[in-house]
Amino acid sequence: MGSRLALWVRPPALQVTVWFHIGAVAALIAWPAGWRWILGALVLNHLLLGAVGMWPRSTLLGANMVRLSPLAAAKGCVALTFDDGPDPFVTPRVLDLLDRYDARASFFCVGRRAALFPDIVREIIRRGHSVENHTETHPACFAWYAPRTLLREINAAQATLAGITGCAPRFFRAPIGLRSPLLDAVLARTALNYVSWTSRGFDMVSRSPSRVLNRLSRRLAPGAIILLHDRHAIGSSARDPIVLEVLPQLLQQLKDRGLRSVSLPVGVETDRCPNLQSCNAASTTPCTQRALRQR
């Protein structure tokens, strides 16, 4: 796995924080009696830094892919992404719906769940989609981990997913979209690129398919990265998670608007997406071929 650590540059929020701390030390030397004010300012700085981490689409904490490239957008490409799987009940049905509309997507898989359902992960690849990194255990407190623990979660998932598919993920998304101020430096030690989204439907918490669809539709435009979940969550019925009710309508909207969903690797490699009709054809990768041989 490659590393970008030698080329890493502190993101804007961290640069401000470093200079703020230097200024605080200088102020404390010049005005010892004001230590309470200086300490309060430092606490406020850290609170603001944490608040930035709770803004998933922010670029203040480092590079953050919130849309496909302008060239991919010009060719009518969007990217459907699914978090938190694989799920033996939901993921196969999502795959069938994507097949029905000739759509491709990216699945941000949790390493531990992938290890439980490796055949589903290989099926994702076999059908022309991509498998990406969503940590090994999906810890709710991921954004508050120390750098070593962050790296361990990411590398463990990378090893698990690469071992199943024969192809290492290229993209990473943090659990719940909450981002540690330390994450960018950690990702610089890997070959992963951080991805958030253009729009999300909150399908893991909403009970209304129409509200989820409306949230996604508002930003449904060329270049959009759309977030859903292929896990059994709250639905409008006892049987089906909401993603299975929303996805057919969303895919039909894409078709009606002349948009084509591609996997993230294809979406960023626009030379492999020369026109709208060939976007999905480019999804056939060496990783797909390995998955076919393993079946």
C-alpha positions as CSV (number, residue, x, y, z in Angstrom):
1,M,0.0,0.0,0.0
2,G,1.3,3.4,-0.9
3,S,1.7,6.4,1.3
4,R,1.3,10.1,0.8
5,L,2.6,11.1,4.3
6,A,5.8,12.7,2.9
7,L,3.6,15.0,0.8
8,W,0.9,15.7,3.4
9,V,0.1,19.3,4.1
10,R,-1.9,20.3,7.2
11,P,-5.5,21.1,6.2
12,P,-6.8,24.7,6.8
13,A,-8.4,24.1,10.2
14,L,-5.3,22.4,11.6
15,Q,-3.0,25.1,10.3
16,V,-5.1,27.7,12.1
17,T,-5.1,25.6,15.2
18,V,-1.3,25.2,15.2
19,W,-0.7,29.0,14.8
20,F,-3.4,29.6,17.5
21,H,-1.5,27.4,19.9
22,I,1.8,29.1,19.1
23,G,0.1,32.5,19.7
24,A,-1.4,31.2,23.0
25,V,2.1,30.2,24.2
26,A,3.5,33.7,23.3
27,A,0.5,35.4,25.0
28,L,1.0,33.3,28.2
29,I,4.7,34.4,28.3
30,A,3.8,38.0,27.8
31,W,0.7,38.0,30.1
32,P,0.9,35.2,32.7
33,A,-2.0,36.7,34.7
34,G,-4.3,36.1,31.7
35,W,-3.9,32.3,31.8
36,R,-7.6,31.8,32.4
37,W,-8.5,33.8,29.2
38,I,-5.9,32.0,27.2
39,L,-7.0,28.6,28.4
40,G,-10.6,29.5,27.6
41,A,-9.6,30.5,24.1
42,L,-7.8,27.2,23.6
43,V,-10.8,25.3,24.8
44,L,-13.0,27.3,22.4
45,N,-10.6,26.5,19.5
46,H,-10.9,22.8,20.2
47,L,-14.6,22.9,20.4
48,L,-14.8,24.7,17.1
49,L,-12.4,22.0,15.6
50,G,-14.7,19.3,16.9
51,A,-17.7,21.1,15.4
52,V,-16.0,21.2,12.0
53,G,-15.6,17.4,12.3
54,M,-19.3,17.1,12.6
55,W,-19.9,18.8,9.3
56,P,-19.5,15.8,7.0
57,R,-19.1,17.8,3.7
58,S,-16.5,20.2,5.0
59,T,-13.0,20.4,3.4
60,L,-11.5,22.3,6.4
61,L,-10.1,19.1,7.8
62,G,-8.6,17.8,4.6
63,A,-9.5,16.6,1.1
64,N,-13.1,15.5,0.9
65,M,-14.8,14.2,-2.3
66,V,-18.3,15.5,-2.2
67,R,-19.0,15.3,-6.0
68,L,-17.6,13.5,-9.0
69,S,-15.3,15.4,-11.3
70,P,-16.7,18.1,-13.6
71,L,-15.8,15.9,-16.6
72,A,-17.8,13.0,-15.2
73,A,-20.7,15.3,-14.4
74,A,-20.6,16.6,-18.0
75,K,-21.0,13.1,-19.2
76,G,-24.1,12.6,-17.1
77,C,-22.6,10.4,-14.4
78,V,-23.6,10.2,-10.8
79,A,-22.5,7.8,-8.0
80,L,-24.8,5.8,-5.8
81,T,-23.1,4.7,-2.6
82,F,-24.3,2.3,0.1
83,D,-22.9,2.2,3.6
84,D,-22.8,-0.3,6.5
85,G,-23.2,-3.6,4.6
86,P,-23.1,-6.2,3.6
87,D,-26.5,-7.5,4.8
88,P,-27.8,-10.9,3.8
89,F,-31.3,-9.7,3.6
90,V,-30.8,-6.2,2.0
91,T,-27.7,-6.2,-0.1
92,P,-28.7,-9.0,-2.6
93,R,-32.0,-7.2,-3.2
94,V,-30.2,-3.9,-3.7
95,L,-28.0,-5.6,-6.3
96,D,-31.0,-7.0,-8.1
97,L,-32.6,-3.5,-8.3
98,L,-29.3,-2.0,-9.6
99,D,-29.2,-4.7,-12.3
100,R,-32.8,-4.0,-13.3
101,Y,-31.8,-0.4,-14.2
102,D,-28.3,-1.2,-15.5
103,A,-26.8,0.9,-12.7
104,R,-23.5,0.6,-10.9
105,A,-22.7,1.7,-7.4
106,S,-20.0,1.6,-4.6
107,F,-20.6,-0.2,-1.4
108,F,-18.7,1.1,1.7
109,C,-18.5,-2.2,3.6
110,V,-17.7,-2.8,7.3
111,G,-14.8,-5.3,7.4
112,R,-16.3,-7.4,10.2
113,R,-19.6,-7.8,8.3
114,A,-17.7,-8.6,5.1
115,A,-15.9,-11.4,6.8
116,L,-19.3,-12.8,7.9
117,F,-20.7,-12.6,4.3
118,P,-17.8,-12.9,1.9
119,D,-19.9,-14.4,-0.9
120,I,-22.1,-11.3,-0.9
121,V,-19.0,-9.1,-1.1
122,R,-17.7,-11.1,-4.1
123,E,-21.1,-10.8,-5.7
124,I,-21.0,-7.0,-5.4
125,I,-17.7,-7.1,-7.4
126,R,-18.9,-9.7,-9.9
127,R,-21.9,-7.5,-10.8
128,G,-19.6,-4.6,-11.7
129,H,-19.8,-2.5,-8.5
130,S,-16.9,-1.5,-6.3
131,V,-16.2,-2.3,-2.6
132,E,-14.8,0.5,-0.5
133,N,-13.6,0.9,3.1
134,H,-16.0,1.8,6.0
135,T,-13.7,0.7,8.9
136,E,-13.4,-2.8,10.4
137,T,-16.0,-2.5,13.2
138,H,-17.9,0.7,12.5
139,P,-17.3,2.2,15.9
140,A,-19.7,5.0,16.8
141,C,-16.8,6.9,18.6
142,F,-14.5,6.6,15.6
143,A,-14.0,10.4,15.3
144,W,-12.6,10.5,18.9
145,Y,-10.0,7.7,18.4
146,A,-6.3,8.3,18.7
147,P,-4.3,8.2,15.4
148,R,-3.0,4.7,16.0
149,T,-6.5,3.4,16.6
150,L,-7.9,5.2,13.6
151,L,-5.2,3.6,11.4
152,R,-5.8,0.1,12.9
153,E,-9.5,0.3,12.1
154,I,-8.8,1.4,8.5
155,N,-6.0,-1.0,7.8
156,A,-7.9,-3.9,9.3
157,A,-10.9,-3.3,7.0
158,Q,-8.5,-2.8,4.0
159,A,-6.9,-6.2,4.7
160,T,-10.3,-7.9,5.1
161,L,-11.8,-6.5,2.0
162,A,-8.8,-6.9,-0.2
163,G,-8.5,-10.5,1.0
164,I,-12.1,-11.3,0.0
165,T,-12.1,-9.5,-3.4
166,G,-8.5,-9.6,-4.4
167,C,-8.6,-5.8,-5.0
168,A,-7.9,-3.2,-2.4
169,P,-10.5,-0.4,-1.8
170,R,-9.5,3.0,-3.1
171,F,-12.0,5.1,-1.1
172,F,-12.8,5.6,2.6
173,R,-15.8,7.0,4.4
174,A,-16.0,7.5,8.2
175,P,-18.8,5.9,10.3
176,I,-21.8,8.3,10.6
177,G,-19.8,10.8,8.5
178,L,-18.1,12.2,11.6
179,R,-14.5,13.1,10.9
180,S,-11.6,13.3,13.4
181,P,-9.3,16.3,13.0
182,L,-6.5,13.7,13.0
183,L,-8.0,11.6,10.2
184,D,-6.4,13.4,7.2
185,A,-2.9,12.7,8.5
186,V,-3.8,9.0,9.1
187,L,-5.3,8.6,5.6
188,A,-2.0,10.1,4.2
189,R,-0.4,6.9,5.4
190,T,-2.7,4.8,3.2
191,A,-3.7,4.7,-0.5
192,L,-7.3,5.8,0.4
193,N,-9.2,8.9,-0.6
194,Y,-11.8,10.4,1.6
195,V,-15.4,10.5,0.3
196,S,-18.5,12.0,1.8
197,W,-21.6,12.8,-0.3
198,T,-23.6,15.4,-2.2
199,S,-26.9,14.3,-0.7
200,R,-28.1,11.8,1.9
201,G,-31.6,10.5,2.5
202,F,-31.3,9.6,6.2
203,D,-32.8,6.3,5.3
204,M,-31.5,4.7,8.5
205,V,-33.7,6.9,10.7
206,S,-36.7,8.0,8.6
207,R,-40.0,6.2,8.5
208,S,-41.1,8.0,5.3
209,P,-40.0,6.8,1.9
210,S,-41.3,10.0,0.3
211,R,-39.3,12.2,2.6
212,V,-36.1,10.2,1.9
213,L,-36.7,10.4,-1.8
214,N,-37.4,14.1,-1.6
215,R,-34.1,14.8,0.2
216,L,-32.2,12.9,-2.4
217,S,-34.1,14.4,-5.3
218,R,-33.3,18.0,-4.4
219,R,-29.6,17.5,-5.2
220,L,-30.0,14.9,-7.9
221,A,-27.9,16.3,-10.6
222,P,-24.9,15.3,-12.8
223,G,-21.8,14.6,-10.6
224,A,-23.8,13.9,-7.4
225,I,-22.6,11.4,-4.9
226,I,-25.7,9.9,-3.2
227,L,-25.7,8.1,0.2
228,L,-28.0,5.3,1.2
229,H,-27.5,2.2,3.4
230,D,-27.8,-1.5,2.6
231,R,-28.6,-2.5,6.1
232,H,-31.9,-3.6,7.7
233,A,-33.1,-0.3,9.3
234,I,-36.4,1.4,9.9
235,G,-39.0,1.0,7.2
236,S,-42.6,1.9,6.5
237,S,-43.5,-1.8,6.9
238,A,-42.3,-4.5,9.2
239,R,-40.6,-6.4,6.4
240,D,-38.7,-4.1,4.2
241,P,-36.0,-1.5,5.1
242,I,-36.7,1.9,3.6
243,V,-33.9,1.7,1.0
244,L,-35.7,-1.0,-0.9
245,E,-38.8,1.2,-1.2
246,V,-36.8,4.3,-2.2
247,L,-34.3,2.8,-4.6
248,P,-36.6,1.8,-7.5
249,Q,-38.1,5.3,-7.6
250,L,-34.6,6.9,-7.3
251,L,-33.3,4.8,-10.2
252,Q,-36.3,5.6,-12.3
253,Q,-35.6,9.3,-11.7
254,L,-32.0,8.9,-12.8
255,K,-33.3,7.2,-16.0
256,D,-35.9,9.9,-16.6
257,R,-33.2,12.6,-16.3
258,G,-30.7,10.9,-18.5
259,L,-28.3,10.2,-15.7
260,R,-26.2,7.0,-15.3
261,S,-24.9,5.8,-12.0
262,V,-21.3,4.6,-12.0
263,S,-19.0,3.2,-9.3
264,L,-16.6,5.7,-7.7
265,P,-13.5,4.3,-9.4
266,V,-15.2,4.8,-12.8
267,G,-16.5,8.2,-11.8
268,V,-13.0,9.6,-11.0
269,E,-11.3,7.9,-13.9
270,T,-13.2,9.8,-16.6
271,D,-11.0,8.5,-19.4
272,R,-12.7,5.2,-18.7
273,C,-16.1,6.9,-19.1
274,P,-15.9,8.4,-22.6
275,N,-19.7,8.8,-22.9
276,L,-22.9,8.1,-21.1
277,Q,-23.5,4.7,-22.7
278,S,-20.0,3.4,-21.9
279,C,-19.8,4.5,-18.3
280,N,-21.0,1.1,-16.9
281,A,-19.0,-0.9,-19.5
282,A,-15.9,0.6,-17.9
283,S,-16.9,-1.0,-14.6
284,T,-15.4,-4.3,-15.7
285,T,-12.1,-4.4,-13.8
286,P,-9.4,-6.9,-13.0
287,C,-11.1,-7.1,-9.6
288,T,-14.3,-8.2,-11.2
289,Q,-12.5,-10.9,-13.1
290,R,-10.9,-12.2,-9.9
291,A,-14.3,-12.4,-8.3
292,L,-15.6,-14.4,-11.2
293,R,-12.8,-16.9,-10.9
294,Q,-13.4,-17.3,-7.2
295,R,-17.0,-18.3,-7.7
